[in-house]
Each structure stands twice: as C-alpha cells, then as structure tokens.
C-alpha cells in the first residue's frame, strides 16, 4: 500500500495556512471573508483526519536506542513524516479553533483545544532526528495552542487559561532555539518549501505574544507593568526577526529557485500568511496604525499567494491523475504484448 502521509501533510498544512489566513482576515475586519476561509480550513482539517485514518500501522522503534527490524530506515523515515504531519495537524487545530473563537463560537474552540492538547503532549516527546524545516513544527504547534489559549482566555475572561498560554509561549521559544540548533543551514538552498518554517515559527510566536497582550484587561489584570513591558518587547523582537527571516528566505529563493511543485510549498505560504497575521495582531495590541496598514497590505499579498498555491496544488493533482492513467494503460499494453 502506498504511503499516504504526504496527503496527510498536504491537508494539514493547507488547514494550518488557511486557518491562519482566516485569523488574519478577521483581525483586518473582513469578518465575512474570514468566515468563508474558515469553512475551507475546516474542510482541510477534516481531509487530514480522513487521510490519517487510511494510514497502515508501522512497527517502528520507540526511541533511537531501541532495536529495529531490517526495514527500520524506511519505517522510521515514514514514521517521522507522519509525526511531522501530526504536529502540523495539531497546529491547524489550534488556528482553526482560534478562527471559531474570533467568530464567537467559544464552545467549538474550547473543544478543539481539548482535542489538540493531549496529542501535542505525546508528540512533544516523540523521538526524532529531523534536520529539515519540519523540525520547527514542535514550536509551531506549541505556539498555536498558545494563540488559541490566549484568544479563549480573552473571550471567556479565564485568567488561568491566559497564564497557561503564557507558559506555552515561553516553552515554544525554547523549542524554537532547540530546533534552530538542529536545522541544517543548507536547507535554505536545498529545501522544497519547508525551509520557510523557521520564519513561520517566529511569526506564530509573535502572533501568540500579541494575543497574550490583547487578552489583558481591567477585569482580568493578567500582567503588571513590568510583565507587560517584557512581553511587549519580546513580541516586537519576534516580529522583527520574522520580517528579517522572510526577507532572507525570499532572497534565497531568487538565488536557488524551486520551480517544481511540492506539498511542502504550503509551509512557505503559511510563513507569509503568519507574518501578515502577526503584524496585524501586534498592531492591535500595541496600537500602531502604521503597522496595521503594513500588515493589511501584506495580508492581501499573501491572499494572492494562497490562491496561487491552491491553483498549483489542484493543477499538480490533476496532472498526477492523468499521468497515473497513462502509466496504467502502458502496463496493460505491455501485459497484452507478453501474452
């Protein structure tokens, strides 16, 4: 049976990117369009679940030191891909839940948080030696939960949830640093799209920081002046680093262009969409109108990128289907010739 994990990653990254786009559109005030995009994100989320149910069980070692069968390299490689897809799905669940919360649907948002958190805890300690961009998905998933937790805390006036989200925020930054040491710099030249995830992880971290700042109110009084100042400085620093990373990665694309379609291209679009959403959220949290205008301009650029990647995915899927039918016909022709 062919390994369907690329399809799981495709749907999960599509749901993550589209859910983040919905959050950004809502922040910019386009509530109706945000709702339409959120429906598409839900479709992608369900697609990832449906594809995951098709995955066959794989006997893989639970740790790097455990004994492995002769087929271990292929099995472990497949297991790592599935772990990355599961982390992307957790992050997608969090961002889709954030979209629900922004739309006033707090119970579905809370249900998605309760669904994603146990799986995140399991995946956080899963063994892995990934050195591509997907190594940053642990940070992305963690910060995604922080975004959802902070958004729900503001909507439900739940101080404990805001403090839990703050813990996830700092943990996500630690995970980012650990991933940065494992990331292979040559992926910037060789990666197929997931090499943008270092920037995407910074973007969702800045988004989480901004949502935590916005969750504070006279009713909750989450942070004192010193805490607010530290959180604000860290959030702004993360946004600046996000911009620097995206400019550097875009420049690398000019030197080492990748013209072939790959599922991991959705990680590139996610990073761009996340940057726009983070800029809008930081602008709202710190009352910076100039940043709001810049974020909205970037948001529409990323909408074009999202549409382009969607069309590219559909075109590649159709081309793959036609190729499959041609190959099947050729096999039948050779079979008849041998008879």
N, C-alpha and C positions, 0 to 999 in steps of 0.2 A: 504493500500500500504506500503511495507517495506521501511524503511528509507534508502535511497541510499547515505547518507552523508559519510559513511565510504569509498565508492567508490570514491567520490569527493576528500577526503583526500588522498587516495591512489594515484590517478593520480596527484594531486597537489604536494605531497611530492616526487613522482617519477620525475616529471618535474623539481622541485627545485633541487633535488640531481643531476640529470643528467645534467641540465644546469650548475650547479656549477662545475661538473666534466669536462664539455666542456671548461669552462673558465680556469680551472687548466691545462688541456692538451695544450691549446693554449699558456698559459704562459710558459710551458715547451718546446715549439717549435714543438709540434706534431699537425700541423695545419690540416692535412687530417683527422687524427683520431678525432680531436676536431670537425670537421665539421660533421662527421658521428654521433658522440654522440649528437651533437646539433640537428640533424634531429630527433633522438629518444626523445630528450627533448621536441621538438615541438609536437611530437605525444602525449606525456604525457600531455602537456598543453592543446591540443585540446580535449583529453579524459576527462580532468577535466571540461572543458566547456560543453561538451556533457552530462556528468553526472549531472552537476548542472542544466541543463535545465529540467531534469526529476524530480527535487525536487518539491513536492507539497507545496503550501503556508501554513504557520503556523501562527496561531494567538498567538503571544507571547507579553508580556508586553514590552514596550519600555524602561522601567527603573525598577530598583529594587523596587521602591516605588509604582509603578502603580498597580492597581487592576488586578488580574489574575483569569482566569477561574479555574474550579475544576481540569482540566487536566494540569495545569500550570507546575508542576515539570517535567513531561515528555517532554512537549513542549519546555520549557526553556532549558532543557538539550540538546534536538535536535538542538535548535537554536544556542547554544554555540558551538556545534560540527560544525555546518555549518559556524559559524563565524571564527572558527579556520581554517577550510578548505579554506575559502575565503582569509584569511591572508596568508596562505601557497601559494595560487594561485597568490596573488599579488607578493610575494617574488619570485615565479617561473617565473612570467612575467618579473621581473627585471633582473634575472640572464639569462633567455633566450635572453632578449634584449641585455645584455652585450656580450653574445656569438655572436649575429648578428653584434654588433659594432666591435668586435675583428676580424670578418670575412670581414670587410669593408662595411657592409650593414648598413649604418647610418640611412637611412630613416625608415626601419622597426624597428630599435632600438628606434628611436625617437617616432614612433607611439606606440610602446609598453609602453614607459614611459608615454606618454599622456593618454593611456588607463588605466594604473595601478594607477596613482596618485589620481584621484578622488575617486576611490573605497577605496584606502588606507586611504584617509581623512575621509571617512564615517566610516570605520571600526575602526579607531583610537579612536573614541569617543563612540563606541558601548558599551553598558553595559555588564558586565561580571564579574563573581566571580571565574573564573578558577584558580585552585591552582596546576594543573599538569604542566608538561613541556611545554604544549602548551601556557602557559601564556607568554612565551618568543617570540611567533610568531609576536607580535607587533614590537619588536625590530628587528627581522629578516627581516620583510617586510620593515621597515624604512631604515635599513642599505642596503638592497638590492637595494632600489631606489637610495641610496647614491652611491653605486657601479656603477650603470648604469649612473647616472648623471655625475659622475667624468670621466667615460670612454668616454661618449659622449662629454664632455667638452674638453678633450684632443684631440679627433678626429676632432671636429668641431671648435676648438680654441674659445670656448664660455666661457668667464670668468664668466658671470652671472650664468651659469649653474654649474660651479665649486663651486661658493660661495653658491648656493642653496644646492648643495650636501654636502657642509661642514656643513650647518645648520642642514640638515637631520642626518649627522653623530653625531653631539652633541646631538640632540634630541633622537637618537637611544640609546645613552649611558644612558641618563636619563630614558628612558623606560626600559632599562635593570635593572637599580637599583630598579625601582618600581616593576618590575616583580620578582626580587630576594627576596624582602620582602614578596611577596605573595606565592612564591613557597614553597611547603611542602617538607622539607628535607627527609621525609620518602619515597618520590617517588624514591629516589636513590635506595632503596631496593625493592620497590613495582612496579615501573613504567614498562610499557610494551615496552619501546623503546624511547618514547618522553621525558624521563628524561634526555636524552643526549642533549636536546635543549639548556640548559644553556651554554654548550660548543660550540654548533653550532652558537648561537647568538654572542658569543665572537669572533668566527672565522670569521663570515661575517663582524663583526665590524672591525677586523684587516684588512680584505680584502678591506673594504671601505677606511680606513685610508691610506693603501698603494696606492690605486688608486688615492686618492687625492694628495698624494706626487708626484706620477708619472705624474699627469696632469699638474704640474707646468713646465714652460719653459721660455726661454728668451723672447719669443713672448708674452706670457700671463702675466708673472710675477705676479702670484697669491699670493704668500706668501713671506713676508720678512724673514730675517734670524731667528728672534725670533719666528715667526709663524711656520716656517719650523721645528725649533728645538722642539717646543712644540708638534706639530703634529707627528713628528718622535718618540718622547719619548712615547707619548700615544699609538701609533701604536705598537711599540715594546712591551710595557707593556701588551697590549691586546693579542698579540701573545703568550707571556709567560704565561699569565693567561689561554689562550686557551689550551696550552700544559699541564698545571697543571690540568685543569678541565678534559681533556680527559684521563689522566693517572689515576686520581681519579675515574672517571666513569668506566673505564676499570677494575680497581681493584674491584670495587663494583660488576661488572658482575661476577667476579670469586667467590665472596662470596655468591651472590644471583643470580645464573644463571637463565635465562629465555629461556626455550627450545621450547616453543610454538610460532608459527608464529603469528604476529600481524602487522596490517597496520603501526602502529607507529614505527616499526623497521626501516622504511625508514628515520626517524628522526635521528637514530643512524648513519646510513651510511652518511647522509647529514653532520652531525657534523664532521665525519672523513674526508670526501671529502673537506669540507670547511676549515679544518685545513691545509690540503696539499695545497690548492689553496692560502690560506692566506700566508703560508710560502714562496711560490714561488713569490707572489706579493711583499711581504716585501723584499725578497732578491733582486728583480729587482729594487725596489725603493731606497734601501739603499746600493746597490752594494755590496752584501755579498755572494760571491761564495759558501762558506761552507754551508750557509743556503739554497742556491739554490739546492745543491746536496742532502741535507737532505730532502727538500721539494719534489724533484723528486722521491726519494726513497719511501717516504710516499705516494706519488701520486699513484705509482704502487700497493702499498698495498691496497689502497682504491679502485683501479680499481678491484682488486680481490674481495673485499667486495661488491662492486656494482654488479658484476657478480653473486656472491653468493646470494645476496638478491633478485636479479631478478629471479634466478632459484627457490629460495624458494617461491617467490610470485606465479610464474607460477604453481609450484607443488601444493601449497595450493589451488589455484583456481581450478585446475583440480580435486583435492580430494574433494573439496566442491561441485563441479558439480556432481561427482559420488555419493556423499552422498545424494544430493538432489534428484537424480533419484531413489535411493534405497528407500528413505522415501516416495516419491510419489507412488512407486509401493506398498509399505506396506499399504498406506492409501487406494489404490484401492482394495487391497486384503481384508482389513477389511470391506470396504463398501460392497463388494460382499458377504462376510460371513454374514453380518447383513441382507442382502436381502434374 
